[in-house]
Amino acid sequence: YKYIATGDPVTFRQTPEPGEDEMHGRSLIAEYYKKQDLLVMIKKAVIWQGEDTYASERIEWDRKAGIIRAGDLSSRGKRVHITLFPDEETE
């Protein structure tokens, strides 16, 4: 199955694992592929968790594998913005 949502914007939030920061996202179009457990955010897409942020015209979140992909092969000349903050080390 494929679910499609459109909005100004479409938003989501989810806690991936107990104790982890919530994952948030927004875009103008969202497609969810149930069998693959894949969320695709399209047009003005932003996904963030804690201080880490991904922004692009297309972002894929493979929830099963825990992988985020930003951009696509046809996005030549378009930018992907990623801001990652290292985990604080405890002594």
Backbone hydrogen bonds in HBPLUS format (Angstrom, degrees):
<---DONOR---> <-ACCEPTOR-->    atom                        ^
c    i                          cat <-CA-CA->   ^        H-A-AA   ^      H-
h    n   atom  resd res      DA  || num        DHA   H-A  angle D-A-AA Bond
n    s   type  num  typ     dist DA aas  dist angle  dist       angle   num
A0034-LYS N   A0001-TYR O   3.14 MM  33  5.61 140.3  2.30 141.1 151.7     1
A0003-TYR N   A0032-TYR O   2.83 MM  29  5.03 163.0  1.86 145.6 151.2     2
A0032-TYR N   A0003-TYR O   2.78 MM  29  5.03 158.5  1.83 145.5 152.7     3
A0005-ALA N   A0030-ALA O   2.80 MM  25  5.12 157.5  1.85 152.9 158.5     4
A0030-ALA N   A0005-ALA O   2.84 MM  25  5.12 157.2  1.89 152.3 155.7     5
A0007-GLY N   A0028-LEU O   3.09 MM  21  5.34 154.0  2.16 144.6 145.7     6
A0010-VAL N   A0027-SER O   2.67 MM  17  5.40 169.4  1.68 175.1 176.5     7
A0027-SER N   A0010-VAL O   3.06 MM  17  5.40 144.8  2.19 142.4 151.7     8
A0012-PHE N   A0025-GLY O   3.02 MM  13  5.32 144.9  2.15 141.8 142.0     9
A0025-GLY N   A0012-PHE O   3.07 MM  13  5.32 143.8  2.20 146.7 141.8    10
A0014-GLN N   A0023-MET O   2.80 MM   9  5.16 146.1  1.92 143.9 154.1    11
A0023-MET N   A0014-GLN O   2.60 MM   9  5.16 179.0  1.60 158.7 158.7    12
A0020-GLU N   A0017-GLU O   3.00 MM   3  5.54 165.4  2.02 140.8 142.9    13
A0024-HIS N   A0048-TRP O   2.82 MM  24  5.33 167.8  1.83 163.2 167.3    14
A0048-TRP N   A0024-HIS O   2.89 MM  24  5.33 158.1  1.94 141.0 147.5    15
A0026-ARG N   A0046-VAL O   2.88 MM  20  5.48 147.9  1.99 153.6 162.2    16
A0046-VAL N   A0026-ARG O   2.92 MM  20  5.48 150.2  2.01 161.3 168.0    17
A0028-LEU N   A0043-LYS O   3.01 MM  15  5.47 155.2  2.07 151.9 158.3    18
A0029-ILE N   A0042-ILE O   3.09 MM  13  5.06 147.7  2.19 157.6 156.5    19
A0042-ILE N   A0029-ILE O   2.83 MM  13  5.06 172.7  1.84 153.7 154.1    20
A0031-GLU N   A0040-VAL O   2.82 MM   9  5.05 159.8  1.86 147.7 154.7    21
A0040-VAL N   A0031-GLU O   2.75 MM   9  5.05 167.4  1.77 158.4 162.4    22
A0033-TYR N   A0038-LEU O   2.84 MM   5  5.14 166.7  1.85 156.7 160.4    23
A0037-ASP N   A0033-TYR O   2.85 MM   4  5.72 120.3  2.22 143.9 161.5    24
A0038-LEU N   A0033-TYR O   3.14 MM   5  5.14 159.9  2.18 137.2 141.8    25
A0037-ASP N   A0034-LYS O   3.08 MM   3  4.84 138.3  2.26  94.3 106.8    26
A0063-ARG N   A0037-ASP O   3.05 MM  26  5.73 140.6  2.22 161.3 171.4    27
A0039-LEU N   A0061-TRP O   3.05 MM  22  5.15 170.4  2.06 141.6 143.6    28
A0061-TRP N   A0039-LEU O   2.77 MM  22  5.15 164.4  1.79 157.9 163.2    29
A0041-MET N   A0059-ILE O   2.78 MM  18  5.15 165.0  1.80 162.9 164.6    30
A0059-ILE N   A0041-MET O   2.87 MM  18  5.15 159.5  1.92 150.9 156.7    31
A0043-LYS N   A0057-GLU O   2.65 MM  14  4.48 152.3  1.72 149.0 145.1    32
A0045-ALA N   A0056-SER O   2.93 MM  11  5.45 129.7  2.19 155.7 167.7    33
A0056-SER N   A0045-ALA O   3.05 MM  11  5.45 156.0  2.11 144.7 151.9    34
A0047-ILE N   A0054-TYR O   2.90 MM   7  5.25 157.5  1.95 150.3 157.5    35
A0054-TYR N   A0047-ILE O   2.82 MM   7  5.25 155.1  1.88 160.5 168.0    36
A0049-GLN N   A0052-ASP O   2.94 MM   3  5.37 153.1  2.01 148.1 156.8    37
A0052-ASP N   A0049-GLN O   3.06 MM   3  5.37 140.6  2.22 143.0 135.9    38
A0053-THR N   A0083-THR O   2.82 MM  30  5.09 152.6  1.90 141.3 150.7    39
A0083-THR N   A0053-THR O   2.85 MM  30  5.09 159.2  1.89 148.0 153.4    40
A0055-ALA N   A0081-HIS O   2.76 MM  26  5.04 149.5  1.85 154.0 159.7    41
A0081-HIS N   A0055-ALA O   2.87 MM  26  5.04 170.4  1.88 155.7 158.1    42
A0071-GLY N   A0058-ARG O   2.78 MM  13  5.20 160.4  1.82 164.4 163.9    43
A0060-GLU N   A0069-ARG O   2.72 MM   9  5.03 164.2  1.74 154.2 159.8    44
A0069-ARG N   A0060-GLU O   2.77 MM   9  5.03 161.7  1.80 149.5 156.0    45
A0062-ASP N   A0067-ILE O   2.79 MM   5  5.13 154.8  1.85 166.8 167.6    46
A0066-GLY N   A0062-ASP O   2.76 MM   4  5.66 128.6  2.02 145.5 161.5    47
A0067-ILE N   A0062-ASP O   3.13 MM   5  5.13 146.6  2.24 137.9 141.8    48
A0075-SER N   A0072-ASP O   3.05 MM   3  5.44 163.6  2.08 118.6 121.3    49
A0078-LYS N   A0075-SER O   2.90 MM   3  5.34 160.6  1.94 137.8 139.2    50
